[in-house]
């Protein structure tokens, strides 16, 4: 009886191995990730609402769809913070370490690019590993710092981000950005977003007279929320965030350049 069934069993084993091999090839293919630039209005509605509610006055300057094993979206705001959403528009991650996008808008992000798309499968050297935490899971030093400095701002999301070199707590705070702490809970920096541009906060009193005159003439009834000065593509820019308007961009002399209004005044 053993001899009678040996060949069919061997044949079936070969079939199983064949289909298992095909399945493995399909799984490997599915880990390739392709990035496509889209309009800000093509982001899921819930993602657009989250951005508008969580970062007052900031607007989307770039948006991308990421397709592969799963569909995701990434949005870059005027303050250079990058936010990664799942297919339904729920915030999944944030910050340069988990970005799919390089600063020039190319696919790849901080941890490199692969032919045909960005592979963020099981290779931990290619993308930072992150774990979502609750505020109760943070070191006491972190919660003390947040309570002392950002008591009025909502904590939007907390990630423990690990790379080959570091382990850090990243806390996304409403209207602030990502506040970074080391693995012992010591404050490291306020990292608004990707290191694509070099901007620092400016006091409203230090703005060029030309900007003050432009604001007074065009937006006399709108609150000026904040301003920053820096360089983008080696060109100095001054950004002024105006409530219910968007982000006004001026050159170094205070001449108006453009207004970023993506997603503002949503009904």
C-alpha positions as CSV (number, residue, x, y, z in Angstrom):
1,X,0.0,0.0,0.0
2,X,2.8,2.4,0.7
3,X,4.3,1.9,-2.8
4,X,0.8,2.4,-4.4
5,X,0.4,5.9,-2.9
6,X,4.0,7.1,-3.0
7,X,4.0,8.7,-6.4
8,X,0.7,10.6,-5.9
9,X,2.0,11.9,-2.6
10,X,5.3,13.0,-4.2
11,X,3.3,14.6,-7.1
12,X,1.0,16.5,-4.7
13,X,4.1,17.6,-2.6
14,X,5.6,19.0,-5.7
15,X,2.4,20.9,-6.5
16,X,2.2,22.4,-3.0
17,X,5.9,23.4,-3.2
18,X,5.2,25.0,-6.7
19,X,2.3,27.0,-5.5
20,X,4.1,28.0,-2.3
21,X,6.9,29.3,-4.4
22,X,4.6,31.3,-6.5
23,X,2.9,32.7,-3.4
24,X,6.3,33.7,-2.0
25,X,7.1,35.5,-5.2
26,X,3.8,37.4,-5.1
27,X,4.4,38.4,-1.5
28,X,7.9,39.7,-2.4
29,X,6.5,41.7,-5.3
30,X,3.8,43.2,-3.1
31,X,6.4,44.8,-0.8
32,X,7.4,47.1,-3.6
33,X,6.0,50.6,-2.9
34,X,5.2,53.1,-5.6
35,X,4.8,56.8,-4.8
36,X,2.6,59.1,-6.9
37,X,2.2,62.8,-6.3
38,X,-1.5,63.9,-6.0
39,X,-3.4,67.1,-5.3
40,X,-4.0,67.9,-1.6
41,X,-7.7,67.6,-2.3
42,X,-7.2,63.9,-3.2
43,X,-6.1,63.1,0.4
44,X,-8.8,61.2,2.3
45,X,-11.3,63.7,3.8
46,X,-10.5,62.7,7.3
47,X,-6.8,63.3,6.7
48,X,-7.6,66.8,5.4
49,X,-9.8,67.6,8.4
50,X,-7.1,66.3,10.8
51,X,-4.5,68.6,9.3
52,X,-6.8,71.6,9.4
53,X,-7.9,71.0,13.0
54,X,-4.4,70.0,14.4
55,X,-2.1,72.6,12.7
56,X,-3.9,76.0,12.7
57,X,-3.0,78.0,9.6
58,X,-0.6,75.4,8.2
59,X,-1.5,74.0,4.8
60,X,-0.5,71.1,2.5
61,X,2.2,71.9,0.1
62,X,2.8,68.4,-1.3
63,X,0.7,65.2,-1.1
64,X,1.4,61.7,-2.2
65,X,-0.3,58.3,-2.5
66,X,1.8,55.3,-1.6
67,X,0.6,52.0,-3.1
68,X,1.9,48.5,-2.6
69,X,0.9,45.9,0.0
70,X,-1.3,48.6,1.5
71,X,-2.4,52.0,0.4
72,X,-1.2,55.0,2.3
73,X,-0.9,58.7,2.0
74,X,1.7,61.3,2.9
75,X,1.2,65.0,3.3
76,X,3.9,67.7,3.7
77,X,2.8,70.9,5.4
78,X,4.1,74.4,5.1
79,X,6.1,74.0,8.2
80,X,7.8,70.9,6.6
81,X,6.1,68.4,9.0
82,X,5.3,65.2,7.1
83,X,2.3,63.1,8.1
84,X,1.6,59.5,7.0
85,X,-2.0,58.3,6.9
86,X,-3.5,54.9,6.2
87,X,-6.1,54.3,3.4
88,X,-8.9,55.6,5.6
89,X,-7.1,58.8,6.4
90,X,-6.1,57.9,10.0
91,X,-2.8,59.2,11.1
92,X,-0.3,56.4,11.1
93,X,3.1,58.0,11.6
94,X,5.0,61.3,11.3
95,X,8.5,62.6,10.9
96,X,11.5,62.2,8.7
97,X,12.4,58.8,10.0
98,X,9.3,57.2,8.7
99,X,8.8,59.3,5.5
100,X,8.4,57.6,2.1
101,X,9.4,60.8,0.4
102,X,12.8,62.5,-0.1
103,X,12.9,66.3,0.2
104,X,12.8,66.8,-3.6
105,X,9.5,64.9,-3.8
106,X,11.2,61.7,-5.0
107,X,10.2,58.3,-3.6
108,X,12.5,56.9,-1.0
109,X,12.6,59.0,2.1
110,X,15.5,59.0,4.5
111,X,16.4,55.3,4.2
112,X,17.0,55.0,0.5
113,X,15.3,54.2,-2.8
114,X,14.9,50.9,-4.6
115,X,14.5,50.3,-8.3
116,X,10.8,50.3,-9.2
117,X,9.7,51.6,-5.8
118,X,10.6,51.9,-2.1
119,X,10.8,48.5,-0.4
120,X,9.7,48.9,3.2
121,X,9.1,45.2,3.9
122,X,10.9,43.3,6.6
123,X,14.3,44.9,6.0
124,X,14.7,47.0,9.2
125,X,17.8,48.8,7.8
126,X,15.6,50.5,5.1
127,X,13.0,52.1,7.3
128,X,12.8,53.1,10.9
129,X,10.8,50.8,13.1
130,X,8.1,52.6,15.1
131,X,5.7,51.5,17.8
132,X,2.7,53.6,18.9
133,X,2.5,54.3,22.6
134,X,0.0,55.9,25.0
135,X,0.9,58.8,27.2
136,X,1.0,56.5,30.2
137,X,3.8,54.5,28.6
138,X,6.1,57.5,28.4
139,X,9.0,58.0,30.9
140,X,8.0,60.4,33.7
141,X,10.6,62.9,32.4
142,X,8.8,63.1,29.1
143,X,5.3,63.7,30.6
144,X,6.7,66.2,33.0
145,X,8.3,68.2,30.2
146,X,5.1,68.1,28.1
147,X,3.0,69.2,31.1
148,X,5.4,72.1,31.8
149,X,5.7,73.4,28.2
150,X,2.6,72.3,26.3
151,X,-0.2,72.0,28.8
152,X,-2.6,73.8,26.5
153,X,-1.8,71.7,23.4
154,X,-3.2,68.3,22.6
155,X,-0.9,65.3,22.2
156,X,-1.9,63.9,18.8
157,X,0.3,60.8,18.6
158,X,3.3,59.2,20.3
159,X,5.8,57.0,18.6
160,X,8.8,55.1,19.8
161,X,11.1,55.2,16.8
162,X,14.1,52.9,16.5
163,X,16.8,53.1,13.9
164,X,20.1,51.2,13.7
165,X,21.7,54.0,15.8
166,X,19.0,55.5,18.0
167,X,15.9,54.9,20.1
168,X,13.8,58.0,20.6
169,X,10.3,59.1,21.8
170,X,8.6,61.3,19.2
171,X,5.5,63.2,20.5
172,X,3.3,65.0,17.9
173,X,1.8,68.0,19.6
174,X,-1.0,70.2,18.2
175,X,0.3,73.4,16.5
176,X,3.9,72.6,17.5
177,X,5.2,69.5,15.6
178,X,7.2,66.6,16.8
179,X,8.9,67.0,20.2
180,X,11.8,64.5,20.4
181,X,13.2,62.8,23.6
182,X,16.0,60.3,23.9
183,X,15.5,56.8,25.3
184,X,15.9,58.0,28.9
185,X,13.3,60.7,28.4
186,X,15.6,63.7,28.1
187,X,14.5,66.5,25.7
188,X,16.4,66.5,22.4
189,X,14.7,69.0,20.1
190,X,11.4,70.3,18.6
191,X,11.6,68.8,15.2
192,X,8.8,70.3,13.1
193,X,9.4,68.0,10.2
194,X,11.8,66.8,7.6
195,X,15.2,68.5,7.3
196,X,14.2,69.9,3.9
197,X,14.4,73.6,4.7
198,X,16.1,75.7,7.4
199,X,13.4,77.8,9.1
200,X,13.4,79.3,12.6
201,X,10.6,81.2,14.4
202,X,10.6,84.9,14.0
203,X,8.9,87.4,16.2
204,X,6.2,89.5,14.5
205,X,7.9,92.6,15.7
206,X,11.0,91.7,13.6
207,X,9.1,91.4,10.3
208,X,10.2,93.9,7.5
209,X,8.0,97.0,7.3
210,X,6.8,95.9,3.9
211,X,5.2,92.8,5.3
212,X,3.5,94.7,8.1
213,X,2.1,97.1,5.5
214,X,0.9,94.3,3.3
215,X,-0.8,92.5,6.2
216,X,-2.5,95.7,7.4
217,X,-3.8,96.5,3.9
218,X,-5.0,93.0,3.1
219,X,-5.8,91.3,6.3
220,X,-6.6,93.9,8.9
221,X,-9.1,91.7,10.7
222,X,-7.2,88.4,10.8
223,X,-5.0,87.3,13.6
224,X,-1.3,86.8,12.7
225,X,-0.5,83.5,14.3
226,X,3.2,83.1,13.8
227,X,6.1,83.8,11.4
228,X,9.3,82.0,10.5
229,X,12.4,82.8,8.3
230,X,14.7,80.5,6.5
231,X,15.9,79.2,3.2
232,X,14.4,76.8,0.7
233,X,16.4,75.8,-2.4
234,X,19.0,78.4,-1.3
235,X,16.4,81.2,-1.5
236,X,15.5,83.1,1.7
237,X,11.7,83.1,2.5
238,X,9.6,84.6,5.3
239,X,6.4,82.7,6.1
240,X,3.6,84.4,7.9
241,X,0.7,82.2,9.1
242,X,-2.6,84.1,9.1
243,X,-5.7,82.7,10.8
244,X,-8.5,81.6,8.4
245,X,-6.3,82.6,5.4
246,X,-3.3,80.4,5.1
247,X,0.5,80.9,4.8
248,X,1.7,84.0,3.1
249,X,5.2,83.7,1.7
250,X,7.5,86.8,1.2
251,X,11.0,87.2,0.0
252,X,13.9,88.5,2.2
253,X,13.0,92.1,1.5
254,X,9.3,91.6,2.4
255,X,7.9,91.4,-1.1
256,X,4.8,89.2,-1.4
257,X,5.5,86.0,-3.3
258,X,2.5,83.7,-2.9
259,X,-0.3,82.5,-0.6
260,X,-0.6,78.8,0.3
261,X,-4.3,78.1,1.0
262,X,-4.8,74.3,0.4
263,X,-7.5,73.0,2.6
264,X,-8.4,76.2,4.2
265,X,-12.0,77.3,5.1
266,X,-13.4,73.8,4.7
267,X,-17.2,73.7,4.9
